[in-house]
């Protein structure tokens, strides 16, 4: 969610409108691989997730497509995460392997090691505080990832985990039966203050996620066939691509990729010409941080996006290579017309959004998806800067006009994406405004911290 345009009057919104009106690439995919033959493993990085790990495991057990193996990596927890998980796995007969570390090394090294140690075709990474709400979640991700060799990652729609969601999955099999036999593993209900803080975050995130995933990401998918990065709390990767990625970047960066591994991975896959797909028909629920910790997570997301732009500057500069890319594509088309027996040695003819793979192509010609990266970076830097300038110079009239126009657009977009609940969406769009503008101003702080890391302290030990 690092590319979230807190201020919606901008190019990302325009692209989303164009995409939703135009529709996706009509080329039918032709894959030589059958998704039913794929081996699927699930990796769960977890740190102090005793209160949530049963929800994640129970949701896996209910999936229409059962993974071959579930690997839980307890990254130095000080609670009973591993104990609770083992008890549930044994009770259910789940193919669960628990790896327990004495000290935490972070999520990025965990994902990297399992990409190398496992031999599955598809690696599903599921956070320990997330559960799969759709019972066909894994099946849909695997189906989509096998539609074309250019699809490297697939995720569904992420929504905040509410107390009602937690109770609903706890009251269903197989978790209900386990908790009835093991009362000592029943999670106590959070206190009133904790529930209040989570309610604020869930309210804010629910609206943000609806706007971003149901509107901006849908538009990017129809225009570019990809989003910038997968939502890392529940994502399926082609394990081979993931392993190749880490094998290439580890000698260069070690484990210091960025402050959020899914953003770096998403950029790296785009840099190779692969695609990150989001599906709109399957959902997961993820536990959001309590309100006082919201700024901490916003920093990780925003800083990781800026760090990835720094590492993948060839992708960022794609708009300035547009003419060169157009000319190359035009010449390639004429060559294929003159040589009908030739066949692209990398890509199948039937793949939608087909383009050459490889970092060399990105450096020379850029990528169509680079436009989305460039626009997101422009918005992230320009919007807070413009707002601060208007505040400092006391330009109240332009600020008011801008605010009213932006508010109107937010209301219309949210009401459009809430059929049957448009009246509620109207008031929610108004109520969330202080949080949106607070996040926008906080991005100015993130930009300052990134600039300090880059040019003053030169501290680039960015890791999650």
C-alpha positions in Angstrom: 0.0 0.0 0.0 3.1 2.2 -0.2 1.9 3.9 -3.4 -1.4 5.1 -1.8 -2.3 8.5 -3.2 -3.5 10.2 0.0 -4.4 13.1 -2.3 -6.5 11.8 -5.1 -6.4 14.6 -7.7 -3.5 13.2 -9.7 -2.3 11.1 -12.6 -2.9 7.7 -10.8 -6.6 8.6 -10.5 -6.7 9.6 -14.2 -5.0 6.3 -15.2 -7.6 4.4 -13.1 -10.5 6.2 -14.9 -8.9 5.4 -18.3 -8.4 1.8 -17.4 -11.9 1.2 -16.1 -13.4 2.8 -19.2 -11.1 1.1 -21.7 -11.0 -2.4 -20.3 -8.1 -5.0 -20.3 -6.0 -6.5 -23.0 -8.3 -8.8 -24.9 -5.5 -11.3 -25.9 -6.5 -14.7 -24.7 -3.8 -16.3 -22.6 -2.2 -19.5 -23.9 -0.2 -21.3 -21.2 1.5 -24.6 -21.8 1.3 -25.4 -18.1 -1.7 -26.8 -16.2 -2.2 -25.2 -12.7 -3.6 -28.5 -11.4 -0.1 -30.0 -11.7 1.5 -27.3 -9.6 3.0 -28.1 -6.2 2.1 -25.4 -3.7 3.8 -24.7 -0.3 2.8 -22.1 2.2 5.3 -20.1 4.2 4.2 -18.3 7.4 6.8 -15.8 8.9 5.6 -15.2 12.4 6.8 -13.2 15.4 4.8 -13.2 18.6 1.6 -14.3 16.8 0.1 -16.5 19.5 -3.2 -14.7 19.3 -3.5 -14.9 15.5 -1.6 -17.9 14.3 -4.6 -20.3 14.7 -6.7 -18.1 12.4 -4.1 -18.3 9.7 -3.7 -22.1 10.0 -7.4 -22.7 10.2 -8.0 -20.7 7.0 -5.4 -22.8 5.2 -7.1 -26.0 6.4 -10.4 -24.8 4.9 -8.9 -24.1 1.4 -10.3 -25.8 -1.7 -6.7 -26.3 -2.9 -4.7 -27.8 -0.1 -1.0 -27.0 0.0 1.6 -29.8 0.0 3.3 -28.3 3.0 2.9 -25.5 5.5 6.2 -24.1 6.9 5.8 -21.9 9.9 9.0 -19.9 10.7 8.9 -18.7 14.3 11.3 -15.7 14.1 12.4 -15.6 17.7 9.0 -15.3 19.4 8.8 -14.8 23.1 5.2 -16.1 23.3 3.6 -19.5 22.5 3.4 -19.1 18.8 5.3 -22.3 17.9 3.6 -24.3 20.7 0.0 -23.3 19.7 0.8 -24.0 16.0 2.2 -27.4 16.7 -0.7 -28.4 18.8 -3.2 -27.3 16.1 -1.2 -29.0 13.3 -1.1 -32.3 15.2 -4.8 -32.2 16.2 -5.8 -31.5 12.6 -3.3 -33.7 10.8 -2.0 -30.7 8.9 1.3 -31.1 7.0 2.9 -28.5 9.2 6.6 -27.9 9.7 7.7 -25.5 12.5 11.1 -23.9 12.3 11.9 -22.0 15.5 14.7 -19.4 15.7 16.3 -18.2 18.9 16.7 -14.7 17.6 14.8 -12.7 15.1 16.4 -12.1 11.7 13.5 -10.5 9.9 10.9 -11.4 7.3 13.1 -10.8 4.2 15.7 -13.4 5.1 12.9 -15.8 6.0 11.2 -15.5 2.6 14.6 -15.8 0.9 15.6 -18.9 2.7 12.4 -20.7 2.1 12.5 -19.8 -1.6 15.8 -21.7 -1.8 15.0 -24.5 0.6 11.6 -25.5 -0.8 11.1 -27.1 -4.2 7.5 -26.2 -4.9 6.3 -24.5 -8.1 4.4 -21.9 -6.2 5.3 -20.3 -2.8 2.5 -18.7 -0.9 3.7 -16.2 1.7 1.1 -15.6 4.5 1.7 -13.4 7.4 1.0 -14.8 10.9 -1.6 -12.1 11.6 -3.6 -12.7 8.4 -6.2 -15.3 7.5 -7.7 -16.3 4.1 -11.4 -15.3 4.1 -12.1 -16.8 0.7 -12.0 -20.6 0.8 -10.7 -20.7 -2.8 -8.0 -18.1 -2.2 -5.0 -20.3 -2.9 -6.7 -22.0 -5.8 -7.5 -18.7 -7.5 -4.0 -17.4 -7.0 -2.5 -20.6 -8.5 -4.9 -20.5 -11.5 -3.9 -16.9 -12.2 -0.2 -17.4 -11.9 -0.3 -20.2 -14.4 -2.2 -18.2 -17.0 1.0 -16.9 -18.5 4.8 -17.2 -17.8 5.0 -13.5 -17.3 2.8 -13.6 -14.2 5.3 -13.7 -11.3 3.1 -12.9 -8.3 -0.7 -12.8 -7.5 -2.5 -11.5 -4.5 -6.2 -10.9 -3.6 -8.0 -8.0 -2.0 -6.9 -7.2 1.6 -9.3 -5.9 4.2 -8.8 -5.1 7.9 -9.5 -7.9 10.4 -12.3 -6.9 12.7 -13.4 -8.5 15.9 -16.5 -9.9 14.1 -14.2 -11.5 11.5 -12.1 -13.1 14.2 -15.1 -14.5 16.1 -16.7 -15.7 12.8 -13.7 -17.9 11.9 -13.3 -19.1 15.5 -16.9 -20.3 15.5 -16.4 -22.5 12.4 -14.7 -25.8 11.9 -11.9 -26.7 12.2 -10.9 -24.1 14.8 -14.0 -24.3 16.9 -13.5 -28.0 17.7 -9.8 -27.4 18.6 -10.6 -24.5 20.9 -13.3 -26.6 22.6 -10.7 -29.2 23.4 -7.9 -26.8 24.3 -9.4 -24.0 26.3 -6.0 -22.7 27.3 -5.4 -21.6 23.7 -8.5 -19.4 23.6 -7.5 -15.8 22.9 -8.9 -13.3 25.5 -10.9 -10.5 24.1 -8.9 -7.3 23.9 -9.6 -4.4 26.3 -11.8 -1.5 25.5 -8.9 0.9 24.8 -7.3 -1.6 22.4 -10.6 -2.2 20.6 -11.0 1.6 20.2 -7.5 2.1 18.7 -8.1 -0.8 16.3 -11.5 0.5 15.3 -9.9 3.8 14.3 -7.2 2.1 12.2 -9.8 -0.3 10.7 -12.0 2.6 9.7 -9.2 4.5 8.0 -7.6 1.4 6.4 -10.9 0.0 5.2 -11.7 3.2 3.2 -8.1 3.5 2.0 -8.0 -0.2 0.8 -11.3 0.2 -1.0 -10.1 3.2 -2.9 -6.7 1.8 -3.7 -7.6 -1.8 -4.5 -11.1 -1.4 -6.0 -10.2 1.7 -8.0 -6.5 2.5 -8.5 -5.3 -1.1 -8.7 -8.2 -2.1 -11.0 -7.2 0.7 -13.3 -3.5 -0.3 -13.3 -4.5 -3.9 -14.0 -6.5 -2.9 -17.1 -4.0 -0.5 -18.5 -0.7 -2.3 -17.6 -1.8 -5.8 -16.7 0.0 -5.4 -13.4 0.2 -3.5 -10.1 3.4 -2.0 -8.8 3.9 -4.6 -6.0 1.9 -7.4 -4.5 0.3 -7.0 -1.1 2.7 -9.0 0.9 0.5 -10.3 3.7 -1.0 -13.0 1.4 0.7 -13.4 -1.9 1.7 -16.3 -4.2 5.0 -16.2 -6.1 6.5 -18.4 -8.8 9.1 -19.8 -6.5 11.7 -20.1 -9.3 11.4 -16.4 -10.1 11.7 -15.5 -6.4 14.8 -17.6 -5.9 16.4 -16.1 -9.0 15.7 -12.6 -7.7 17.3 -13.3 -4.3 20.3 -15.1 -5.9 20.9 -12.0 -8.0 20.5 -9.3 -5.4 22.0 -11.0 -2.3 25.7 -10.5 -3.5 24.8 -6.8 -4.1 22.6 -5.9 -1.1 22.7 -8.9 1.2 19.5 -8.8 3.2 19.3 -5.0 3.2 16.8 -4.6 0.5 14.2 -2.1 1.7 12.0 -1.6 4.8 9.3 -3.8 3.2 10.2 -6.9 1.3 7.0 -7.1 -0.9 7.6 -3.7 -2.3 11.3 -4.5 -3.2 10.2 -7.8 -4.7 7.4 -6.2 -6.7 9.8 -3.6 -8.2 12.4 -6.3 -9.0 9.9 -8.4 -10.8 8.7 -5.4 -12.8 12.3 -4.7 -13.6 12.6 -8.1 -15.2 9.4 -7.6 -17.3 7.2 -9.8 -15.1 3.8 -8.9 -13.8 2.3 -8.5 -10.3 -1.4 -9.4 -10.5 -4.2 -8.6 -8.1 -7.5 -10.5 -8.2 -10.7 -8.8 -7.2 -12.8 -11.9 -6.4 -10.9 -13.3 -3.4 -10.3 -11.7 0.0 -8.0 -11.9 3.0 -8.3 -10.3 6.4 -5.2 -8.8 8.1 -4.7 -7.5 11.6 -4.0 -3.8 11.4 -1.7 -2.0 13.9 -3.3 -0.1 16.7 -3.7 3.6 16.0 -0.6 4.8 18.0 1.5 2.5 15.8 0.0 3.5 12.5 2.7 6.1 11.8 5.4 3.5 12.3 3.9 1.3 9.6 3.3 4.2 7.2 6.9 5.0 7.5 8.0 1.5 6.5 5.6 1.5 3.5 6.5 5.0 2.2 10.2 4.7 2.8 10.4 1.3 1.1 8.7 2.7 -2.0 11.2 5.6 -2.1 14.1 3.2 -1.5 12.9 0.9 -4.4 12.7 3.9 -6.7 16.3 4.6 -5.9 17.4 1.0 -6.6 15.3 0.7 -9.8 15.8 4.1 -11.3 15.7 2.6 -14.8 12.1 1.6 -14.2 11.4 5.0 -12.7 12.7 6.8 -15.8 10.5 4.8 -18.2 8.4 7.8 -19.3 11.5 9.4 -20.7 12.3 6.4 -22.8 8.8 6.2 -24.3 9.8 7.2 -27.8 12.7 4.8 -27.9 10.4 2.0 -26.7 7.8 2.9 -29.4 10.4 2.9 -32.1 11.8 -0.5 -31.0 8.3 -2.0 -30.8 7.5 -0.6 -34.3 10.7 -2.1 -35.8 10.0 -5.5 -34.1 6.5 -5.6 -35.5 7.8 -5.0 -39.1 10.5 -7.6 -38.6 7.9 -10.2 -37.5 5.7 -9.4 -40.5 8.7 -9.8 -42.9 9.8 -13.1 -41.1 6.6 -14.9 -40.2 8.5 -18.1 -39.1 10.4 -16.3 -36.4 9.1 -16.6 -32.8 10.1 -14.7 -29.8 12.4 -17.1 -27.9 11.2 -15.9 -24.5 7.4 -15.2 -24.8 4.4 -17.1 -26.0 2.3 -15.4 -28.6 -0.8 -15.6 -26.6 0.3 -13.8 -23.5 -1.5 -10.5 -22.7 0.7 -7.5 -22.1 3.5 -9.3 -23.8 7.0 -7.6 -23.6 10.6 -8.7 -23.6 12.1 -9.8 -20.3 15.3 -8.8 -18.7 16.9 -5.9 -16.9 18.9 -4.9 -20.0 15.6 -4.1 -21.8 14.4 -2.0 -18.8 17.6 0.0 -18.7 17.4 0.8 -22.4 13.7 1.1 -23.1 11.9 1.2 -19.7 8.6 -0.5 -19.1 5.0 0.6 -19.6 4.5 -0.1 -15.9 7.2 2.4 -15.3 4.6 5.1 -16.0 2.7 4.0 -12.9 5.9 4.0 -10.8 6.8 7.5 -12.0 3.4 8.9 -11.4 3.3 7.4 -7.9 6.7 8.8 -7.1 5.6 12.2 -8.4 2.5 12.2 -6.3 4.3 11.1 -3.2 6.8 14.0 -3.4 4.7 16.7 -5.1 1.5 16.5 -3.1 3.0 17.0 0.5 5.3 19.6 -0.9 2.5 21.6 -2.5 0.3 21.3 0.6 3.2 22.6 2.8 3.9 25.5 0.5 0.2 26.6 0.5 0.2 26.4 4.3 3.5 28.3 4.8 2.5 31.0 2.3 -1.0 31.1 3.8 -2.7 30.6 0.4 -6.0 30.0 2.0 -8.2 30.5 -1.1 -6.3 28.1 -3.4 -6.1 25.6 -0.5 -9.8 25.7 0.1 -10.7 25.3 -3.6 -8.2 22.4 -3.9 -9.6 20.8 -0.7 -13.2 21.0 -1.9 -12.4 19.7 -5.3 -10.4 16.8 -3.9 -13.1 16.0 -1.3 -15.8 15.9 -4.0 -13.7 13.4 -6.1 -13.1 11.2 -3.1 -16.8 11.1 -2.2 -17.7 10.2 -5.8 -15.1 7.4 -6.1 -16.0 5.8 -2.8 -19.8 6.0 -3.5 -19.2 4.4 -6.9 -17.3 1.5 -5.3 -20.0 1.0 -2.5 -23.2 -0.1 -4.3 -25.9 -0.6 -1.7 -24.0 1.5 0.9 -23.5 4.8 -0.9 -25.0 6.9 1.9 -22.6 5.4 4.4 -19.7 5.8 2.0 -20.6 9.5 1.7 -20.1 10.1 5.4 -17.1 7.9 5.6 -15.4 9.9 2.9 -15.9 13.0 5.0 -14.9 11.5 8.3 -11.7 10.0 7.1 -10.4 13.3 5.7 -8.3 14.3 8.8 -6.5 11.0 8.7 -5.8 11.2 5.0 -4.4 14.7 5.2 -2.4 13.7 8.3 -0.9 10.9 6.3 -0.1 13.2 3.5 1.8 15.6 5.8 3.6 12.6 7.4 4.9 11.7 4.0 6.8 14.9 4.0 8.6 13.6 7.1 9.3 10.3 5.3 10.8 12.1 2.3 13.1 14.0 4.7 14.2 10.8 6.4 14.9 9.1 3.0 16.9 12.2 1.8 18.9 12.1 5.0 19.7 8.4 4.6 20.6 8.9 0.9 22.8 12.0 1.0 23.7 12.9 4.6 24.3 9.8 6.7 24.5 7.4 3.7 22.9 4.8 5.9 21.3 2.3 3.5 20.8 -0.6 5.9 17.2 -0.9 4.9 15.7 -4.2 6.0 12.4 -5.8 7.2 
